[in-house]
Amino acid sequence: MKLIEGIILKGVKYQENHKLVTVLTPEGLESLLVRGALNQKSKTFAYSQELTKIEYDCVAKDENALHIMTTGKVVSNYSVIKSNIDILNDALLLVELCEQLGGHIEDSATFYRFCADILDRMNTAEASPYYLLIFKLKCLYLLGVGPVFTSCVSCGSRENLVGFAFTSGGVKCESCRQPGDSFSAAEVVRIARFLYLTKLPDLTPEVLSQLPDRKPIVEFVDRYYEHYLGYRSRAARVINKMRE
């Protein structure tokens, strides 16, 4: 029997002793009923915890019925992530984004592989604080609102590019710039462009360690998500208040 691989994004209590969990899989988001998951002595407890990669099987009475997990095992509980509060906070923000926006992505298999790959990289002693930012930037392409960095967003020219016009979603050339255009800071755009266009295997901890403080780029990306997707992280507001 071939099991389905997935990452537990969210779990809520259901009835007395069960949980309803949201799982990110190569096929997309799936809701599952996990019986006995609130009982710490139950075998289902371990593989129904948020931020856990599992393999599982499930059944349903019909195609419209709630799927019930019948078999499960833990592939990774991301113990390194959970032992570092800063990396854990980033991982929780990643999980929140997947749960909120994952249903809008058509290429579910690529999205799942990318999410799992980023979490695996976070789950190392050399985890970079840039991994969440890389995830959010590259997901913009899968969400259909990727920023245009290499050619004019208006005419497609690669010549005489003068700056990133935020409300246009990309760089503009000298011929297409408008008097009211507001260009984002050049250094922020340079780093965002580098992270967006560079393949993930090439973004090693050594390379990322050479980058400056991520805060200005985080603000740029968060603003981009809010402007083009209407998305603001609730968890981020809570985490930021805790850090104050």
Secondary structure as GFF3:
##gff-version 3
##sequence-region A 1 244
A	DSSP	beta_strand	4	14	.	.	.	ID=ss1
A	DSSP	beta_strand	18	25	.	.	.	ID=ss2
A	DSSP	beta_strand	28	34	.	.	.	ID=ss3
A	DSSP	three_ten_helix	46	48	.	.	.	ID=ss4
A	DSSP	beta_strand	52	59	.	.	.	ID=ss5
A	DSSP	beta_strand	67	76	.	.	.	ID=ss6
A	DSSP	alpha_helix	79	82	.	.	.	ID=ss7
A	DSSP	alpha_helix	85	101	.	.	.	ID=ss8
A	DSSP	three_ten_helix	102	104	.	.	.	ID=ss9
A	DSSP	alpha_helix	108	122	.	.	.	ID=ss10
A	DSSP	alpha_helix	131	142	.	.	.	ID=ss11
A	DSSP	beta_strand	161	165	.	.	.	ID=ss12
A	DSSP	three_ten_helix	166	168	.	.	.	ID=ss13
A	DSSP	beta_strand	170	173	.	.	.	ID=ss14
A	DSSP	alpha_helix	186	197	.	.	.	ID=ss15
A	DSSP	three_ten_helix	200	202	.	.	.	ID=ss16
A	DSSP	alpha_helix	205	208	.	.	.	ID=ss17
A	DSSP	alpha_helix	215	229	.	.	.	ID=ss18
A	DSSP	alpha_helix	234	243	.	.	.	ID=ss19
###
